[in-house]
Amino acid sequence: MSVRSSVRSAGVAVRLTLLATVVLGIAYPLAVWGVGQAAFPAQASGSIIRSSDGTAVGSSLIGQSFAGRGSDRWFQSRPSAAGEQGYDAGASSGSNLGPTNPDLVKAVEERRAAVAKADGVSPSDVPADAVTASGSGLDPDISPDYAEQQVARVASARGLSEATVRSLVAEHTESRQLGFLGEPVVNVLELNLALAKRS
């Protein structure tokens, strides 16, 4: 191969690399970003939820804890195995413990007793999502059954009627996607924000 054809081949390779970089590294990502911002602005920006004063309080896609001081006043999320304290978006994962693992069985039974005591129900009535973490550890939703179980506690702690709190749960219950995919769910952060606004 001559020096001339080698230089020509190298020039073609460099031009092709630059073209691919511009098209695939700049133009395509910008086009995808632009379509996302135009068609789905909230989702493309992280599905951020803001309080009434405009402060960002979380994302509708990522669960968070409402435990701690005054936790009786809030609907509680399902447990999280993401990170040491749970709900760590940088450590999204399940516990990786099998259903017969003694540590998991013990944790579930402890959670069941604590939830039953807090909500004033029988341990046998506690829904599964109240005591088990999701696969990601960041599930923002709970089942309508778990939300219903918490109504009396939250209403009592806030001095509201159970009917008022139950209507908020109904307003924030999302039905199955496309009418047949998944199960109905309640987004805990959205429900708690509506609860704070009502109170």
C-alpha positions as CSV (number, residue, x, y, z in Angstrom):
1,M,0.0,0.0,0.0
2,S,1.4,3.4,-1.0
3,V,1.9,6.3,1.4
4,R,-0.6,8.2,-0.5
5,S,-3.4,5.7,0.0
6,S,-2.5,5.3,3.7
7,V,-2.9,9.0,4.2
8,R,-6.2,9.0,2.3
9,S,-7.5,6.1,4.4
10,A,-6.5,7.9,7.6
11,G,-8.2,11.0,6.4
12,V,-11.4,9.1,5.7
13,A,-11.3,7.5,9.1
14,V,-10.8,10.8,10.9
15,R,-13.7,12.4,9.0
16,L,-16.0,9.4,9.7
17,T,-15.1,9.6,13.4
18,L,-15.8,13.3,13.5
19,L,-19.1,12.8,11.7
20,A,-20.2,10.0,14.0
21,T,-19.2,12.0,17.0
22,V,-21.3,15.0,15.9
23,V,-24.4,12.9,14.8
24,L,-24.4,10.3,17.6
25,G,-22.7,12.2,20.4
26,I,-24.3,15.6,20.0
27,A,-27.2,15.8,17.5
28,Y,-29.0,12.6,18.5
29,P,-28.9,13.2,22.3
30,L,-30.1,16.8,21.8
31,A,-33.0,15.6,19.6
32,V,-34.0,13.0,22.2
33,W,-33.8,15.5,25.0
34,G,-35.8,18.1,22.9
35,V,-38.5,15.6,22.1
36,G,-38.7,14.5,25.8
37,Q,-38.9,18.1,27.0
38,A,-41.6,19.0,24.4
39,A,-43.7,15.8,24.8
40,F,-43.2,14.8,28.4
41,P,-41.7,17.8,30.3
42,A,-42.5,16.6,33.8
43,Q,-41.2,13.1,33.3
44,A,-38.1,14.3,31.4
45,S,-37.2,16.6,34.3
46,G,-37.5,13.8,36.9
47,S,-41.2,13.9,37.8
48,I,-40.5,16.4,40.5
49,I,-43.3,17.1,43.0
50,R,-43.5,20.6,44.5
51,S,-45.3,21.8,47.6
52,S,-47.7,24.7,47.5
53,D,-44.9,27.2,48.0
54,G,-43.0,25.8,45.0
55,T,-40.3,24.0,47.0
56,A,-39.3,20.6,45.5
57,V,-40.2,17.9,48.0
58,G,-39.4,14.8,46.0
59,S,-40.2,12.8,42.9
60,S,-43.3,10.9,42.1
61,L,-41.1,8.0,41.0
62,I,-38.9,7.6,44.1
63,G,-40.2,6.6,47.5
64,Q,-39.1,8.3,50.7
65,S,-39.5,7.7,54.4
66,F,-42.1,9.5,56.5
67,A,-41.0,7.8,59.8
68,G,-39.8,9.6,62.8
69,R,-41.2,12.3,65.0
70,G,-44.8,13.0,64.1
71,S,-45.0,9.9,61.9
72,D,-48.6,9.2,63.0
73,R,-49.7,12.2,61.1
74,W,-48.4,10.8,57.8
75,F,-49.2,7.8,55.6
76,Q,-46.2,5.5,55.6
77,S,-44.4,4.1,52.6
78,R,-43.4,0.5,52.2
79,P,-40.1,-0.6,53.7
80,S,-36.9,0.0,51.7
81,A,-33.7,-2.0,51.5
82,A,-31.9,0.6,49.4
83,G,-28.8,1.8,51.3
84,E,-28.2,1.7,55.1
85,Q,-31.1,4.0,56.0
86,G,-33.3,3.0,53.1
87,Y,-34.7,5.1,50.3
88,D,-31.2,5.9,49.0
89,A,-31.6,6.5,45.2
90,G,-27.9,5.9,44.7
91,A,-28.1,2.4,46.2
92,S,-31.3,1.1,44.6
93,S,-31.7,-2.6,45.2
94,G,-33.7,-5.2,47.0
95,S,-32.5,-7.0,50.0
96,N,-31.5,-10.1,47.9
97,L,-32.7,-12.3,50.7
98,G,-34.8,-15.3,49.7
99,P,-38.3,-15.9,51.2
100,T,-37.0,-18.6,53.6
101,N,-34.0,-16.6,54.8
102,P,-34.2,-16.4,58.6
103,D,-33.1,-12.7,58.6
104,L,-35.8,-11.7,56.2
105,V,-38.5,-13.8,58.0
106,K,-37.5,-12.1,61.3
107,A,-37.5,-8.6,59.8
108,V,-41.0,-9.2,58.2
109,E,-42.4,-10.4,61.5
110,E,-40.9,-7.5,63.4
111,R,-42.4,-5.0,60.8
112,R,-45.8,-6.8,60.9
113,A,-46.0,-6.4,64.7
114,A,-44.9,-2.8,64.5
115,V,-47.3,-1.8,61.7
116,A,-50.2,-3.7,63.4
117,K,-49.6,-1.9,66.7
118,A,-49.2,1.5,65.0
119,D,-52.4,1.1,63.0
120,G,-54.4,-0.7,65.6
121,V,-55.1,-3.8,63.5
122,S,-54.5,-7.5,63.8
123,P,-51.1,-8.7,62.5
124,S,-52.9,-11.1,60.2
125,D,-54.6,-8.1,58.5
126,V,-51.4,-6.3,57.6
127,P,-50.9,-6.2,53.8
128,A,-47.8,-7.6,52.3
129,D,-46.5,-4.3,51.0
130,A,-46.5,-2.9,54.5
131,V,-43.8,-5.4,55.5
132,T,-41.8,-6.1,52.4
133,A,-39.5,-3.9,50.3
134,S,-39.9,-3.6,46.6
135,G,-37.2,-4.9,44.1
136,S,-35.7,-1.4,43.8
137,G,-36.2,-0.4,47.4
138,L,-37.6,2.9,46.0
139,D,-41.2,2.1,45.3
140,P,-43.2,5.4,45.8
141,D,-46.6,3.6,45.9
142,I,-48.5,1.5,48.4
143,S,-51.6,-0.6,47.8
144,P,-55.1,0.9,48.5
145,D,-55.4,-1.8,51.2
146,Y,-52.4,-0.5,53.1
147,A,-53.6,3.1,52.6
148,E,-57.0,2.2,54.0
149,Q,-55.4,0.5,57.0
150,Q,-53.7,3.8,57.9
151,V,-56.8,6.0,57.5
152,A,-57.9,5.8,61.2
153,R,-54.4,6.5,62.6
154,V,-53.8,9.5,60.3
155,A,-57.3,11.0,60.8
156,S,-57.0,10.7,64.6
157,A,-53.5,12.2,64.7
158,R,-54.6,15.2,62.5
159,G,-58.0,15.7,64.1
160,L,-59.8,15.0,60.8
161,S,-62.7,12.8,60.1
162,E,-62.0,9.3,58.7
163,A,-64.3,10.2,55.8
164,T,-62.2,13.2,54.8
165,V,-59.0,11.2,54.9
166,R,-60.6,8.3,53.1
167,S,-61.7,10.6,50.3
168,L,-58.2,11.9,49.9
169,V,-57.0,8.3,49.5
170,A,-59.7,7.7,46.9
171,E,-58.6,10.8,45.0
172,H,-55.0,9.7,44.9
173,T,-55.6,6.0,44.0
174,E,-54.4,5.3,40.5
175,S,-56.1,2.6,38.6
176,R,-54.4,-0.1,36.5
177,Q,-52.3,1.2,33.6
178,L,-54.3,0.9,30.4
179,G,-57.0,-0.6,32.4
180,F,-55.4,-4.0,32.8
181,L,-51.7,-3.8,33.7
182,G,-50.6,-4.0,37.3
183,E,-52.7,-3.2,40.3
184,P,-54.2,0.0,41.7
185,V,-51.7,2.0,43.7
186,V,-51.5,5.1,45.9
187,N,-48.6,7.5,45.6
188,V,-47.6,8.2,49.2
189,L,-45.8,11.5,48.7
190,E,-48.7,13.0,46.6
191,L,-51.2,11.7,49.2
192,N,-49.2,13.2,52.1
193,L,-49.0,16.6,50.3
194,A,-52.7,16.6,49.8
195,L,-53.2,15.7,53.4
196,A,-50.9,18.6,54.6
197,K,-52.8,21.0,52.3
198,R,-56.2,19.8,53.7
199,S,-55.0,20.0,57.3
